[in-house]
Amino acid sequence: MTRYFQNLELAQKRRMRYLLLAYLISIIVGLGFGLYFSTLMAVIGALLVSYFLNMKLTELVHKKIKAACPLCDAQELTEKFTLQCRPAEYQCDECNSVYMKGVLIEE
């Protein structure tokens, strides 16, 4: 029998939405910076501003929105990178549980 954890799936979707928003904000700020000054140095500066803003916003999202393990209440699940055609898998470092789309796959 598989267990389904809806809160885990909602937290992961929410985190992905905020990461997308962080990327979009950093790109818009970088483009605005580059277009405002419109020189070669401004383009390089825009790339740097965009990169560092993206790093800080991504770090903020990971810090504020945590996907906790439903079984052992560990603070963070780590993403196991797999093929792009498969849904993301998340693993708890403490109890070694693996989740995919909010469903417990293995304990």
N, CA, C and O atoms as a Tinker XYZ file with bonds, in Angstrom:
   428  protein
     1  N      0.827000   -1.174000    0.000000    73     2
     2  CA     0.000000    0.000000    0.000000    64     1     3
     3  C      0.881000    1.250000    0.000000    63     2     4     5
     4  O      1.809000    1.361000    0.801000    81     3
     5  N      0.595000    2.161000   -0.876000    73     3     6
     6  CA     1.367000    3.400000   -0.923000    64     5     7
     7  C      0.650000    4.485000   -0.142000    63     6     8     9
     8  O     -0.579000    4.532000   -0.098000    81     7
     9  N      1.431000    5.348000    0.467000    73     7    10
    10  CA     0.868000    6.453000    1.227000    64     9    11
    11  C      1.001000    7.733000    0.416000    63    10    12    13
    12  O      2.032000    7.995000   -0.203000    81    11
    13  N     -0.077000    8.529000    0.436000    73    11    14
    14  CA    -0.102000    9.776000   -0.299000    64    13    15
    15  C     -0.089000   10.935000    0.685000    63    14    16    17
    16  O     -0.892000   10.973000    1.616000    81    15
    17  N      0.817000   11.876000    0.482000    73    15    18
    18  CA     0.952000   13.042000    1.346000    64    17    19
    19  C      0.700000   14.289000    0.508000    63    18    20    21
    20  O      1.577000   14.743000   -0.227000    81    19
    21  N     -0.503000   14.837000    0.624000    73    19    22
    22  CA    -0.895000   15.971000   -0.194000    64    21    23
    23  C     -0.114000   17.236000    0.176000    63    22    24    25
    24  O      0.231000   18.028000   -0.701000    81    23
    25  N      0.162000   17.426000    1.456000    73    23    26
    26  CA     0.897000   18.625000    1.873000    64    25    27
    27  C      2.307000   18.654000    1.296000    63    26    28    29
    28  O      2.824000   19.725000    0.977000    81    27
    29  N      2.918000   17.511000    1.162000    73    27    30
    30  CA     4.248000   17.433000    0.586000    64    29    31
    31  C      4.229000   17.847000   -0.876000    63    30    32    33
    32  O      5.099000   18.592000   -1.326000    81    31
    33  N      3.246000   17.368000   -1.612000    73    31    34
    34  CA     3.141000   17.735000   -3.027000    64    33    35
    35  C      2.830000   19.224000   -3.184000    63    34    36    37
    36  O      3.365000   19.876000   -4.082000    81    35
    37  N      1.978000   19.760000   -2.326000    73    35    38
    38  CA     1.659000   21.182000   -2.396000    64    37    39
    39  C      2.878000   22.046000   -2.067000    63    38    40    41
    40  O      3.087000   23.081000   -2.700000    81    39
    41  N      3.678000   21.638000   -1.094000    73    39    42
    42  CA     4.887000   22.390000   -0.741000    64    41    43
    43  C      5.886000   22.369000   -1.885000    63    42    44    45
    44  O      6.536000   23.378000   -2.158000    81    43
    45  N      6.015000   21.237000   -2.556000    73    43    46
    46  CA     6.948000   21.148000   -3.674000    64    45    47
    47  C      6.480000   22.001000   -4.857000    63    46    48    49
    48  O      7.293000   22.649000   -5.516000    81    47
    49  N      5.176000   22.001000   -5.124000    73    47    50
    50  CA     4.650000   22.831000   -6.217000    64    49    51
    51  C      4.806000   24.315000   -5.895000    63    50    52    53
    52  O      5.153000   25.117000   -6.763000    81    51
    53  N      4.548000   24.665000   -4.647000    73    51    54
    54  CA     4.693000   26.057000   -4.235000    64    53    55
    55  C      6.139000   26.519000   -4.350000    63    54    56    57
    56  O      6.409000   27.639000   -4.783000    81    55
    57  N      7.057000   25.656000   -3.961000    73    55    58
    58  CA     8.477000   25.989000   -4.079000    64    57    59
    59  C      8.873000   26.180000   -5.541000    63    58    60    61
    60  O      9.632000   27.098000   -5.853000    81    59
    61  N      8.382000   25.347000   -6.426000    73    59    62
    62  CA     8.704000   25.486000   -7.849000    64    61    63
    63  C      8.133000   26.781000   -8.434000    63    62    64    65
    64  O      8.777000   27.425000   -9.263000    81    63
    65  N      6.927000   27.161000   -8.004000    73    63    66
    66  CA     6.336000   28.423000   -8.474000    64    65    67
    67  C      7.172000   29.619000   -8.025000    63    66    68    69
    68  O      7.409000   30.542000   -8.804000    81    67
    69  N      7.616000   29.602000   -6.775000    73    67    70
    70  CA     8.430000   30.708000   -6.286000    64    69    71
    71  C      9.815000   30.725000   -6.934000    63    70    72    73
    72  O     10.385000   31.798000   -7.133000    81    71
    73  N     10.358000   29.566000   -7.261000    73    71    74
    74  CA    11.634000   29.550000   -7.980000    64    73    75
    75  C     11.471000   30.135000   -9.378000    63    74    76    77
    76  O     12.333000   30.881000   -9.842000    81    75
    77  N     10.372000   29.802000  -10.050000    73    75    78
    78  CA    10.107000   30.391000  -11.362000    64    77    79
    79  C      9.961000   31.901000  -11.245000    63    78    80    81
    80  O     10.481000   32.642000  -12.079000    81    79
    81  N      9.264000   32.355000  -10.227000    73    79    82
    82  CA     9.102000   33.783000  -10.003000    64    81    83
    83  C     10.453000   34.455000   -9.732000    63    82    84    85
    84  O     10.691000   35.568000  -10.200000    81    83
    85  N     11.325000   33.798000   -8.990000    73    83    86
    86  CA    12.660000   34.344000   -8.711000    64    85    87
    87  C     13.460000   34.482000  -10.006000    63    86    88    89
    88  O     14.128000   35.494000  -10.218000    81    87
    89  N     13.395000   33.472000  -10.871000    73    87    90
    90  CA    14.096000   33.554000  -12.144000    64    89    91
    91  C     13.546000   34.682000  -13.012000    63    90    92    93
    92  O     14.312000   35.431000  -13.619000    81    91
    93  N     12.225000   34.805000  -13.072000    73    91    94
    94  CA    11.623000   35.849000  -13.892000    64    93    95
    95  C     11.966000   37.243000  -13.377000    63    94    96    97
    96  O     12.260000   38.136000  -14.173000    81    95
    97  N     11.935000   37.446000  -12.064000    73    95    98
    98  CA    12.272000   38.747000  -11.498000    64    97    99
    99  C     13.724000   39.105000  -11.789000    63    98   100   101
   100  O     14.021000   40.241000  -12.159000    81    99
   101  N     14.626000   38.148000  -11.626000    73    99   102
   102  CA    16.036000   38.447000  -11.871000    64   101   103
   103  C     16.294000   38.744000  -13.349000    63   102   104   105
   104  O     17.126000   39.594000  -13.666000    81   103
   105  N     15.600000   38.063000  -14.251000    73   103   106
   106  CA    15.769000   38.341000  -15.679000    64   105   107
   107  C     15.220000   39.722000  -16.023000    63   106   108   109
   108  O     15.848000   40.463000  -16.779000    81   107
   109  N     14.069000   40.073000  -15.484000    73   107   110
   110  CA    13.469000   41.380000  -15.770000    64   109   111
   111  C     14.342000   42.511000  -15.226000    63   110   112   113
   112  O     14.545000   43.519000  -15.902000    81   111
   113  N     14.860000   42.344000  -14.002000    73   111   114
   114  CA    15.740000   43.368000  -13.431000    64   113   115
   115  C     17.021000   43.485000  -14.258000    63   114   116   117
   116  O     17.493000   44.594000  -14.510000    81   115
   117  N     17.582000   42.361000  -14.677000    73   115   118
   118  CA    18.790000   42.396000  -15.501000    64   117   119
   119  C     18.549000   43.059000  -16.850000    63   118   120   121
   120  O     19.371000   43.855000  -17.306000    81   119
   121  N     17.434000   42.740000  -17.491000    73   119   122
   122  CA    17.112000   43.374000  -18.772000    64   121   123
   123  C     16.869000   44.877000  -18.609000    63   122   124   125
   124  O     17.301000   45.679000  -19.436000    81   123
   125  N     16.185000   45.236000  -17.551000    73   123   126
   126  CA    15.949000   46.654000  -17.296000    64   125   127
   127  C     17.239000   47.413000  -17.049000    63   126   128   129
   128  O     17.413000   48.530000  -17.537000    81   127
   129  N     18.135000   46.813000  -16.298000    73   127   130
   130  CA    19.437000   47.421000  -16.032000    64   129   131
   131  C     20.230000   47.588000  -17.322000    63   130   132   133
   132  O     20.824000   48.639000  -17.557000    81   131
   133  N     20.239000   46.554000  -18.155000    73   131   134
   134  CA    20.977000   46.616000  -19.416000    64   133   135
   135  C     20.380000   47.610000  -20.400000    63   134   136   137
   136  O     21.114000   48.312000  -21.095000    81   135
   137  N     19.052000   47.676000  -20.464000    73   135   138
   138  CA    18.404000   48.607000  -21.390000    64   137   139
   139  C     18.515000   50.055000  -20.924000    63   138   140   141
   140  O     18.580000   50.967000  -21.749000    81   139
   141  N     18.536000   50.269000  -19.636000    73   139   142
   142  CA    18.612000   51.629000  -19.109000    64   141   143
   143  C     19.949000   52.276000  -19.450000    63   142   144   145
   144  O     19.993000   53.436000  -19.859000    81   143
   145  N     21.039000   51.531000  -19.283000    73   143   146
   146  CA    22.351000   52.103000  -19.541000    64   145   147
   147  C     22.819000   51.868000  -20.972000    63   146   148   149
   148  O     23.582000   52.679000  -21.497000    81   147
   149  N     22.402000   50.816000  -21.605000    73   147   150
   150  CA    22.646000   50.453000  -23.018000    64   149   151
   151  C     24.085000   50.666000  -23.504000    63   150   152   153
   152  O     24.321000   51.300000  -24.532000    81   151
   153  N     25.018000   50.133000  -22.756000    73   151   154
   154  CA    26.410000   50.064000  -23.192000    64   153   155
   155  C     26.885000   48.633000  -22.976000    63   154   156   157
   156  O     26.186000   47.819000  -22.373000    81   155
   157  N     28.066000   48.342000  -23.468000    73   155   158
   158  CA    28.617000   47.002000  -23.306000    64   157   159
   159  C     28.874000   46.688000  -21.834000    63   158   160   161
   160  O     28.613000   45.573000  -21.383000    81   159
   161  N     29.379000   47.656000  -21.094000    73   159   162
   162  CA    29.621000   47.443000  -19.664000    64   161   163
   163  C     28.301000   47.258000  -18.911000    63   162   164   165
   164  O     28.243000   46.514000  -17.932000    81   163
   165  N     27.256000   47.927000  -19.362000    73   163   166
   166  CA    25.951000   47.766000  -18.716000    64   165   167
   167  C     25.396000   46.371000  -18.954000    63   166   168   169
   168  O     24.740000   45.807000  -18.078000    81   167
   169  N     25.650000   45.811000  -20.127000    73   167   170
   170  CA    25.191000   44.448000  -20.407000    64   169   171
   171  C     25.914000   43.456000  -19.503000    63   170   172   173
   172  O     25.297000   42.533000  -18.970000    81   171
   173  N     27.202000   43.641000  -19.332000    73   171   174
   174  CA    27.963000   42.772000  -18.429000    64   173   175
   175  C     27.476000   42.966000  -16.993000    63   174   176   177
   176  O     27.315000   42.001000  -16.245000    81   175
   177  N     27.247000   44.210000  -16.625000    73   175   178
   178  CA    26.713000   44.490000  -15.292000    64   177   179
   179  C     25.331000   43.892000  -15.102000    63   178   180   181
   180  O     25.007000   43.393000  -14.025000    81   179
   181  N     24.510000   43.942000  -16.156000    73   179   182
   182  CA    23.167000   43.368000  -16.075000    64   181   183
   183  C     23.234000   41.867000  -15.876000    63   182   184   185
   184  O     22.447000   41.308000  -15.112000    81   183
   185  N     24.157000   41.211000  -16.548000    73   183   186
   186  CA    24.315000   39.770000  -16.354000    64   185   187
   187  C     24.736000   39.449000  -14.924000    63   186   188   189
   188  O     24.235000   38.499000  -14.322000    81   187
   189  N     25.647000   40.235000  -14.390000    73   187   190
   190  CA    26.096000   40.004000  -13.013000    64   189   191
   191  C     24.987000   40.286000  -12.007000    63   190   192   193
   192  O     24.788000   39.518000  -11.066000    81   191
   193  N     24.264000   41.392000  -12.206000    73   191   194
   194  CA    23.159000   41.719000  -11.307000    64   193   195
   195  C     22.101000   40.628000  -11.351000    63   194   196   197
   196  O     21.589000   40.206000  -10.314000    81   195
   197  N     21.776000   40.176000  -12.551000    73   195   198
   198  CA    20.778000   39.125000  -12.721000    64   197   199
   199  C     21.224000   37.833000  -12.040000    63   198   200   201
   200  O     20.426000   37.173000  -11.374000    81   199
   201  N     22.485000   37.475000  -12.206000    73   199   202
   202  CA    23.013000   36.249000  -11.621000    64   201   203
   203  C     22.968000   36.294000  -10.086000    63   202   204   205
   204  O     22.484000   35.360000   -9.447000    81   203
   205  N     23.472000   37.383000   -9.505000    73   203   206
   206  CA    23.524000   37.465000   -8.045000    64   205   207
   207  C     22.137000   37.623000   -7.437000    63   206   208   209
   208  O     21.870000   37.079000   -6.365000    81   207
   209  N     21.255000   38.354000   -8.099000    73   207   210
   210  CA    19.885000   38.471000   -7.609000    64   209   211
   211  C     19.183000   37.118000   -7.646000    63   210   212   213
   212  O     18.437000   36.771000   -6.731000    81   211
   213  N     19.429000   36.358000   -8.711000    73   211   214
   214  CA    18.850000   35.027000   -8.828000    64   213   215
   215  C     19.360000   34.114000   -7.719000    63   214   216   217
   216  O     18.585000   33.357000   -7.136000    81   215
   217  N     20.649000   34.178000   -7.423000    73   215   218
   218  CA    21.207000   33.350000   -6.350000    64   217   219
   219  C     20.568000   33.688000   -5.006000    63   218   220   221
   220  O     20.209000   32.788000   -4.246000    81   219
   221  N     20.424000   34.974000   -4.708000    73   219   222
   222  CA    19.864000   35.388000   -3.421000    64   221   223
   223  C     18.382000   35.023000   -3.312000    63   222   224   225
   224  O     17.935000   34.567000   -2.260000    81   223
   225  N     17.615000   35.219000   -4.395000    73   223   226
   226  CA    16.195000   34.882000   -4.345000    64   225   227
   227  C     15.981000   33.372000   -4.241000    63   226   228   229
   228  O     15.075000   32.924000   -3.539000    81   227
   229  N     16.800000   32.593000   -4.927000    73   227   230
   230  CA    16.703000   31.136000   -4.841000    64   229   231
   231  C     17.056000   30.656000   -3.441000    63   230   232   233
   232  O     16.403000   29.763000   -2.900000    81   231
   233  N     18.078000   31.245000   -2.864000    73   231   234
   234  CA    18.451000   30.898000   -1.491000    64   233   235
   235  C     17.330000   31.245000   -0.520000    63   234   236   237
   236  O     17.062000   30.488000    0.414000    81   235
   237  N     16.673000   32.381000   -0.732000    73   235   238
   238  CA    15.556000   32.795000    0.114000    64   237   239
   239  C     14.379000   31.828000    0.001000    63   238   240   241
   240  O     13.739000   31.506000    1.002000    81   239
   241  N     14.094000   31.365000   -1.216000    73   239   242
   242  CA    12.996000   30.407000   -1.409000    64   241   243
   243  C     13.304000   29.096000   -0.700000    63   242   244   245
   244  O     12.431000   28.535000   -0.039000    81   243
   245  N     14.529000   28.601000   -0.827000    73   243   246
   246  CA    14.897000   27.343000   -0.161000    64   245   247
   247  C     14.873000   27.485000    1.364000    63   246   248   249
   248  O     14.590000   26.523000    2.078000    81   247
   249  N     15.169000   28.682000    1.850000    73   247   250
   250  CA    15.181000   28.903000    3.294000    64   249   251
   251  C     13.764000   29.037000    3.856000    63   250   252   253
   252  O     13.483000   28.518000    4.937000    81   251
   253  N     12.877000   29.717000    3.147000    73   251   254
   254  CA    11.537000   30.007000    3.662000    64   253   255
   255  C     10.534000   28.884000    3.423000    63   254   256   257
   256  O      9.683000   28.631000    4.276000    81   255
   257  N     10.617000   28.209000    2.284000    73   255   258
   258  CA     9.644000   27.167000    1.955000    64   257   259
   259  C     10.333000   25.817000    2.064000    63   258   260   261
   260  O     11.111000   25.430000    1.192000    81   259
   261  N     10.042000   25.123000    3.123000    73   259   262
   262  CA    10.672000   23.829000    3.363000    64   261   263
   263  C      9.672000   22.716000    3.112000    63   262   264   265
   264  O      8.497000   22.821000    3.464000    81   263
   265  N     10.154000   21.662000    2.507000    73   263   266
   266  CA     9.354000   20.455000    2.315000    64   265   267
   267  C      9.840000   19.443000    3.343000    63   266   268   269
   268  O     10.830000   18.745000    3.123000    81   267
   269  N      9.142000   19.370000    4.456000    73   267   270
   270  CA     9.549000   18.487000    5.552000    64   269   271
   271  C      9.087000   17.058000    5.285000    63   270   272   273
   272  O      8.081000   16.836000    4.611000    81   271
   273  N      9.825000   16.102000    5.814000    73   271   274
   274  CA     9.471000   14.691000    5.666000    64   273   275
   275  C      8.244000   14.393000    6.530000    63   274   276   277
   276  O      8.252000   14.693000    7.723000    81   275
   277  N      7.192000   13.810000    5.952000    73   275   278
   278  CA     5.983000   13.524000    6.733000    64   277   279
   279  C      6.158000   12.384000    7.742000    63   278   280   281
   280  O      5.409000   12.307000    8.715000    81   279
   281  N      7.125000   11.509000    7.525000    73   279   282
   282  CA     7.294000   10.363000    8.420000    64   281   283
   283  C      8.116000   10.684000    9.658000    63   282   284   285
   284  O      7.723000   10.346000   10.775000    81   283
   285  N      9.264000   11.339000    9.461000    73   283   286
   286  CA    10.152000   11.566000   10.602000    64   285   287
   287  C     10.285000   13.040000   10.966000    63   286   288   289
   288  O     11.042000   13.371000   11.879000    81   287
   289  N      9.581000   13.928000   10.288000    73   287   290
   290  CA     9.608000   15.374000   10.518000    64   289   291
   291  C     11.007000   15.972000   10.365000    63   290   292   293
   292  O     11.360000   16.916000   11.072000    81   291
   293  N     11.792000   15.429000    9.455000    73   291   294
   294  CA    13.088000   16.030000    9.147000    64   293   295
   295  C     12.843000   17.373000    8.477000    63   294   296   297
   296  O     11.812000   17.565000    7.832000    81   295
   297  N     13.763000   18.289000    8.620000    73   295   298
   298  CA    13.565000   19.652000    8.149000    64   297   299
   299  C     13.543000   19.783000    6.628000    63   298   300   301
   300  O     12.831000   20.641000    6.107000    81   299
   301  N     14.287000   18.974000    5.913000    73   299   302
   302  CA    14.429000   19.190000    4.479000    64   301   303
   303  C     14.531000   17.870000    3.727000    63   302   304   305
   304  O     15.170000   16.925000    4.188000    81   303
   305  N     13.896000   17.821000    2.573000    73   303   306
   306  CA    14.046000   16.708000    1.649000    64   305   307
   307  C     14.988000   17.141000    0.532000    63   306   308   309
   308  O     14.916000   18.273000    0.055000    81   307
   309  N     15.864000   16.240000    0.120000    73   307   310
   310  CA    16.767000   16.558000   -0.976000    64   309   311
   311  C     16.240000   15.934000   -2.256000    63   310   312   313
   312  O     15.681000   14.837000   -2.249000    81   311
   313  N     16.429000   16.649000   -3.347000    73   311   314
   314  CA    15.929000   16.173000   -4.630000    64   313   315
   315  C     16.931000   15.215000   -5.255000    63   314   316   317
   316  O     18.118000   15.521000   -5.358000    81   315
   317  N     16.441000   14.055000   -5.670000    73   315   318
   318  CA    17.266000   13.090000   -6.392000    64   317   319
   319  C     17.093000   13.393000   -7.875000    63   318   320   321
   320  O     15.978000   13.343000   -8.395000    81   319
   321  N     18.167000   13.701000   -8.539000    73   319   322
   322  CA    18.095000   14.067000   -9.946000    64   321   323
   323  C     18.001000   12.816000  -10.803000    63   322   324   325
   324  O     18.840000   11.919000  -10.712000    81   323
   325  N     16.968000   12.770000  -11.636000    73   323   326
   326  CA    16.724000   11.637000  -12.520000    64   325   327
   327  C     16.548000   12.162000  -13.932000    63   326   328   329
   328  O     16.883000   13.312000  -14.218000    81   327
   329  N     16.030000   11.338000  -14.801000    73   327   330
   330  CA    15.769000   11.762000  -16.170000    64   329   331
   331  C     14.693000   12.840000  -16.197000    63   330   332   333
   332  O     13.860000   12.914000  -15.294000    81   331
   333  N     14.712000   13.673000  -17.231000    73   331   334
   334  CA    13.732000   14.753000  -17.325000    64   333   335
   335  C     12.330000   14.246000  -17.612000    63   334   336   337
   336  O     11.352000   14.927000  -17.305000    81   335
   337  N     12.220000   13.075000  -18.190000    73   335   338
   338  CA    10.897000   12.551000  -18.531000    64   337   339
   339  C     10.186000   11.966000  -17.308000    63   338   340   341
   340  O      8.992000   11.673000  -17.373000    81   339
   341  N     10.898000   11.794000  -16.207000    73   339   342
   342  CA    10.297000   11.253000  -14.980000    64   341   343
   343  C     10.048000   12.380000  -13.988000    63   342   344   345
   344  O     10.778000   13.371000  -13.988000    81   343
   345  N      9.033000   12.246000  -13.147000    73   343   346
   346  CA     8.809000   13.260000  -12.108000    64   345   347
   347  C      9.967000   13.268000  -11.108000    63   346   348   349
   348  O     10.682000   12.277000  -10.956000    81   347
   349  N     10.133000   14.389000  -10.439000    73   347   350
   350  CA    11.226000   14.535000   -9.474000    64   349   351
   351  C     10.999000   13.627000   -8.274000    63   350   352   353
   352  O      9.867000   13.426000   -7.834000    81   351
   353  N     12.090000   13.084000   -7.756000    73   351   354
   354  CA    12.049000   12.264000   -6.555000    64   353   355
   355  C     12.737000   13.031000   -5.437000    63   354   356   357
   356  O     13.752000   13.692000   -5.653000    81   355
   357  N     12.172000   12.933000   -4.242000    73   355   358
   358  CA    12.725000   13.602000   -3.076000    64   357   359
   359  C     13.036000   12.558000   -2.018000    63   358   360   361
   360  O     12.230000   11.666000   -1.756000    81   359
   361  N     14.231000   12.678000   -1.401000    73   359   362
   362  CA    14.672000   11.694000   -0.420000    64   361   363
   363  C     14.971000   12.382000    0.904000    63   362   364   365
   364  O     15.571000   13.457000    0.952000    81   363
   365  N     14.536000   11.731000    1.974000    73   363   366
   366  CA    14.837000   12.202000    3.322000    64   365   367
   367  C     16.193000   11.625000    3.733000    63   366   368   369
   368  O     16.438000   10.427000    3.594000    81   367
   369  N     17.063000   12.488000    4.237000    73   367   370
   370  CA    18.395000   12.037000    4.629000    64   369   371
   371  C     18.388000   11.251000    5.940000    63   370   372   373
   372  O     19.290000   10.448000    6.182000    81   371
   373  N     17.390000   11.471000    6.779000    73   371   374
   374  CA    17.362000   10.808000    8.087000    64   373   375
   375  C     16.754000    9.408000    8.027000    63   374   376   377
   376  O     17.335000    8.455000    8.545000    81   375
   377  N     15.583000    9.283000    7.396000    73   375   378
   378  CA    14.925000    7.967000    7.377000    64   377   379
   379  C     15.026000    7.280000    6.004000    63   378   380   381
   380  O     14.503000    6.179000    5.831000    81   379
   381  N     15.683000    7.906000    5.043000    73   379   382
   382  CA    15.904000    7.372000    3.688000    64   381   383
   383  C     14.611000    7.055000    2.944000    63   382   384   385
   384  O     14.593000    6.166000    2.092000    81   383
   385  N     13.535000    7.763000    3.252000    73   383   386
   386  CA    12.287000    7.600000    2.519000    64   385   387
   387  C     12.382000    8.348000    1.196000    63   386   388   389
   388  O     13.002000    9.408000    1.117000    81   387
   389  N     11.765000    7.791000    0.159000    73   387   390
   390  CA    11.782000    8.420000   -1.162000    64   389   391
   391  C     10.342000    8.710000   -1.557000    63   390   392   393
   392  O      9.473000    7.842000   -1.464000    81   391
   393  N     10.097000    9.956000   -2.004000    73   391   394
   394  CA     8.761000   10.401000   -2.398000    64   393   395
   395  C      8.784000   10.862000   -3.842000    63   394   396   397
   396  O      9.750000   11.468000   -4.307000    81   395
   397  N      7.694000   10.561000   -4.546000    73   395   398
   398  CA     7.511000   11.044000   -5.906000    64   397   399
   399  C      6.064000   11.502000   -6.024000    63   398   400   401
   400  O      5.139000   10.712000   -5.835000    81   399
   401  N      5.869000   12.791000   -6.338000    73   399   402
   402  CA     4.536000   13.381000   -6.466000    64   401   403
   403  C      3.707000   13.196000   -5.199000    63   402   404   405
   404  O      2.499000   12.975000   -5.283000    81   403
   405  N      4.323000   13.281000   -4.046000    73   403   406
   406  CA     3.607000   13.151000   -2.779000    64   405   407
   407  C      3.313000   11.721000   -2.369000    63   406   408   409
   408  O      2.635000   11.503000   -1.365000    81   407
   409  N      3.801000   10.742000   -3.111000    73   407   410
   410  CA     3.563000    9.330000   -2.802000    64   409   411
   411  C      4.855000    8.714000   -2.273000    63   410   412   413
   412  O      5.926000    8.889000   -2.855000    81   411
   413  N      4.735000    7.997000   -1.170000    73   411   414
   414  CA     5.884000    7.295000   -0.606000    64   413   415
   415  C      6.214000    6.105000   -1.488000    63   414   416   417
   416  O      5.386000    5.213000   -1.675000    81   415
   417  N      7.432000    6.094000   -2.032000    73   415   418
   418  CA     7.837000    5.020000   -2.932000    64   417   419
   419  C      8.547000    3.916000   -2.157000    63   418   420   421
   420  O      8.210000    2.739000   -2.287000    81   419
   421  N      9.528000    4.304000   -1.354000    73   419   422
   422  CA    10.259000    3.304000   -0.565000    64   421   423
   423  C     10.659000    3.916000    0.767000    63   422   424   425
   424  O     10.889000    5.121000    0.873000    81   423
   425  N     10.737000    3.062000    1.783000    73   423   426
   426  CA    11.144000    3.501000    3.119000    64   425   427
   427  C     12.548000    3.049000    3.398000    63   426   428
   428  O     13.081000    3.318000    4.474000    81   427
